[in-house]
């Protein structure tokens, strides 16, 4: 590799990771990552849970900035989350995480082809949200038949996440509205499982993994709300200012 190629590689990584950050963004990212480490320190029974949490925060934060490096952290997070979902009998989440893993290289390719964000017309947006609602009902029924835990919430993670991920890969701003719904449902889902485990009503999975997911989902909810504003303003175009 020539010196010029090495310089270009360094510049890409540096610009993706470190350029064009607001003080507010640096502060809240630090807090969200610290929260994951605190949860692990309190209940250190799931290194995988901690890795999933930290990688998940980084994935969505860099996604908020519109940067391709998001998909690298996303791959790590999805692999870890697939294991957690399996041991927790969160079958909708497990199936969705398999799709997430497959979607990461696709997203990497798509974001390299088109750096601008897009938005649907109001009528199209309403049709998409209606279709998502109908798909959620169907997913709820299917997951109930499979014996999954809390299928009405797990279906949101499976069905709505699938639609949101597709819109995310295609860089449509509406993806964040759906992610807000998914994050609320997931935060509720993992909180319920954590409480059940603390009360001795559920022994499936591990407490540390559940707690890490509670912290992660609240972190991602905050990030989704903020990302919705960032993408609506056009600030995520051209990889969030990274050159």
Secondary structure, DSSP 8 states (H G I E B T S, - for coil): --HHHHHHHHHHHHHHHHSS--HHHHHHHHHHHHHHHHHHHHS-S-HHHHHHHHHHHHHHHHHHTT-TTHHHHHHHHHHHHHHHHHHTT-HHHHHHHHHHHHHHHHHHHHHHH--S-B---HHHHHHHHHHHHHHHHHHHHHHHHHT-TTHHHHHIIIIIHHHHHHHHHTTBTTHHHHHHHHHHHHHHHHHHHHHHHHTTS--SS-HHHHHHHHHHHHHHHHHHHHHHHHHHTTTTHHHHT--
